[in-house]
Amino acid sequence: MDQPGLDKHQLAGLDVSDRGFSRPVSFVQVEQHYRAVLRYEMILIETELHATQDEALRRLIHTLQAKGYRQLRTQVSFRSGIYLGSQELWIEYPDPVAEPAPQGFMTKILSWFCLSRTKA
């Protein structure tokens, strides 16, 4: 149920099972706000309303990355309802950097012993 005159992007990347995918992202306009919509297999992801289509797309990317999707990139295929094909460049979204796991008490003690052995 695409609304005419809105952008459409192609979204590609790796899903949580490390399978490559490529799907269209469409937008829905509600008054002066926009929602990004992605359908992938049995999943439907819709963002909350945002002031611009770009903000809605960024929120969709962030949501997917939080769920474990990686190597995400988008390409505009329709701009203001005009078909662009593959004329536009792909925009890549860096994967979030994982925080290192905190060391447990025993790991810290063992690292002290290993460190003291290398200094001797």
Rosetta blueprint (number, residue, H / E / L):
1 M L
2 D L
3 Q L
4 P L
5 G L
6 L L
7 D L
8 K E
9 H E
10 Q E
11 L E
12 A E
13 G E
14 L E
15 D L
16 V L
17 S L
18 D L
19 R L
20 G E
21 F E
22 S E
23 R E
24 P E
25 V E
26 S E
27 F E
28 V E
29 Q E
30 V E
31 E L
32 Q L
33 H E
34 Y E
35 R E
36 A E
37 V E
38 L E
39 R E
40 Y E
41 E L
42 M L
43 I E
44 L E
45 I E
46 E E
47 T L
48 E L
49 L L
50 H E
51 A L
52 T L
53 Q H
54 D H
55 E H
56 A H
57 L H
58 R H
59 R H
60 L H
61 I H
62 H H
63 T H
64 L H
65 Q H
66 A H
67 K L
68 G L
69 Y L
70 R E
71 Q E
72 L E
73 R E
74 T E
75 Q E
76 V E
77 S E
78 F E
79 R E
80 S L
81 G L
82 I E
83 Y E
84 L L
85 G L
86 S L
87 Q L
88 E L
89 L L
90 W L
91 I E
92 E E
93 Y L
94 P L
95 D L
96 P L
97 V L
98 A L
99 E L
100 P L
101 A L
102 P L
103 Q L
104 G L
105 F H
106 M H
107 T H
108 K H
109 I H
110 L H
111 S H
112 W H
113 F H
114 C H
115 L H
116 S H
117 R H
118 T H
119 K H
120 A L
